[in-house]
Amino acid sequence: MIDFIAVFITFFAVIDPIGTVPVFVAVTEKYDAKTKRRIALMATLASAAVLIFFVVIGEIILKALSIPLPAFQISGGIVLFLFALSMIFGDSKPEEELKLLVKSDKETAIYPIAVPSIASPGAILTAVLLTENAIFSIWEQLQTALVMLSVLLVVYILMLLSGYISKVIGSSGASVISRVMGLILSAIATTNILTGFTEYYKSVVV
C-alpha cells in the first residue's frame, strides 16, 4: 500500500496545477469559452496519456536504451532548468508561449499546455520513479497512477476556472506569477540534477 498523501503531494508539486493556470490563460486568450473548455479537456487527456505511457513502459524503454534513471533525472533537470531560465530572464512563460500559439486548438492543447506545462520532464520522471518495477508491485503502481490522475483532475478543474482567475490576476499578474514560478522551477530542476548525480555516484560506488 502506498502513502497516498505523500504521492499526491509529490505529483502536485511536479505537475504544478496552479502554475499551469497562467499558461492556459495566456495561450487561450483568443478563444471563446466553449473552445477553452475543449482545449482544457484535450490537454488533460493528452498529458494523462503521456504520463500513463511512462508509467507503463517508461522504465522498460530506458533499460532497453541502457539509460540509468539518474541520467534521465539529470537530463530532465537540465531541460527543466533551461526552460525556467527562459521564464525568468526572457519572456515570461505565458508571453513566450503566446508567440508559439497556433491556430489549431488541438495543437494548442498538446503544445504548450499538455507538454511541457502539465506533463513536464519532472512529472514524467516522477511517474517513472514512483512506479519502478523493482520496488513497487503492480497494485501499488496502479494506485500511484490513480493518484496521478487525481492531480490531473485538479489541473482540469483549475483550467475550467481560469476565466475567473484571470479576471482577478490580469495579464500582468499572470506574467508576475510566471516569473516567480520560473524561479521555483529552477530550484526544482537544480534539485533533480543534484539528486541524479548523487544517485549515480552511489550506484558507481556500490
C-alpha positions, 0 to 999 in steps of 0.5 A: 500500500502506498502513502497516498498523501505523500504521492499526491503531494509529490505529483502536485508539486511536479505537475504544478496545477496552479502554475499551469493556470497562467499558461492556459490563460495566456495561450487561450486568450483568443478563444471563446469559452466553449473552445477553452473548455475543449482545449482544457479537456484535450490537454488533460487527456493528452498529458494523462496519456503521456504520463500513463505511457511512462508509467507503463513502459517508461522504465522498460524503454530506458533499460532497453536504451541502457539509460540509468534513471539518474541520467534521465533525472539529470537530463530532465533537470537540465531541460527543466532548468533551461526552460525556467531560465527562459521564464525568468530572464526572457519572456515570461512563460505565458508571453513566450508561449503566446508567440508559439500559439497556433491556430489549431486548438488541438495543437494548442492543447498538446503544445504548450499546455499538455507538454511541457506545462502539465506533463513536464520532464519532472512529472514524467520522471516522477511517474517513472520513479514512483512506479519502478518495477523493482520496488513497487508491485503492480497494485501499488503502481496502479494506485500511484497512477490513480493518484496521478490522475487525481492531480490531473483532475485538479489541473482540469478543474483549475483550467475550467476556472481560469476565466475567473482567475484571470479576471482577478490576476490580469495579464500582468499578474499572470506574467508576475506569477510566471516569473516567480514560478520560473524561479521555483522551477529552477530550484526544482530542476537544480534539485533533480540534477543534484539528486541524479548525480548523487544517485549515480555516484552511489550506484558507481560506488556500490 
